[in-house]
Amino acid sequence: MKLQHRWCRADPAFYLQWWHRRFKNSPYGGVVPELASRKHMEAVVPVVDEAIVKAGLKKHELDAVAVTQGPGLVGALLVGFSFAKSFAYALKKPYVGVNHLEAHLNSVFLEPEPPPFPFVSLLVSGGHTAIYDVQSHTDAILMGQTRDDAAGEAFDKVAKMLGLGYPGGAIIDRLSKKGDPEKIHFPRTYLDKQSYDFSFSGIKTAVNRYIQANMHQYEEQINDIVAAFQEAVVEVLCFKIINAAKNKGYHHISIVGGAAANSRLREEVNRQARKESLSVHIPSISLCGDNAAMVAASGYHRLLQGEKCSRDADVYSRAIVLNAKC
């Protein structure tokens, strides 16, 4: 495991910390693709240099380069992917492209007690909400996904409706602790309870209608509104992932992605899993959001299989099957 250890020594949260110090997206209510791409161009060299220094390595000591290939914003992906190509070429090292979603699934293996294969995983973030049957580090079968908004996206949009700022997940998580989730009821959209698909556009609309119907008093109810909204989302997420594990006959589940940092989701999925004798695996908070360590971990397993990208490999913006190669 020497290669994996050397790749993962740097603080996995350093990139997000650097990003928020240098460029906050909150004035725009979200990420602006063109601005993000330009800031990636400014950030990539100092961020890589900082990571290598923090890892206590020299560039020539690196064994390989792992880089996110997709899905995501094409402009930002191109900056990172092009840099990785050049960086690897200059060092005469192999490089491998990593699926962003697969990297999240592998983030749980950076913890001391990862789940054994196979297991089911709920990947929940601002851009994706899906359940996977995880067979290996490089093979995961999609069981179901959101048909509209991702859960994290719904959090951001509800926060924007209420004027709470961006990103909305952490703000709603914090304020919900002061509210009563039982005072207001928002719908739980299960679609077919035996399916593993999600839909969060309806609850987002329900919150908007509640605001419109209570224009003169909703500001006094914000804590209760976000608590009730969060409870509705968490209830559906927990039901789906627990049901997936039971139907598959698996004893281990994982929750990964940026929204896996939500304290209520962590609390409730653990509570329900105990009732079903299931083991829950959730990465540390610093490993939930996008981070370099999870990309390195996924790239490590790809390289073990003999994979590496050619010089003409390109990025992709939309999700593809997770066991696809460069």
Secondary structure by P-SEA (a helix, b strand, c coil): caaaaaacccccaaaaaaaaacccccccccccaaaaaaaaaacaaaaaaaaaaaaccccccccbbbbbcccccaaaaaaaaaaaaaaaaaacbbbbbbcaaaaaaaccccccccccccbbbbbcccccccccccccccbbbbccccccccaaaaaaaaaaaaccccccaaaaaaaaaacccccbbbbbbcccccccccccaaaaaaaaaaaaacccccccaaaaaaaaaaaaaaaaaaaaaaaaaaaacccbbbbbccccccaaaaaaaaaaaaaabbbbbbcccccccccaaaaaaaaaaaaaaccccccccccccccccccccc
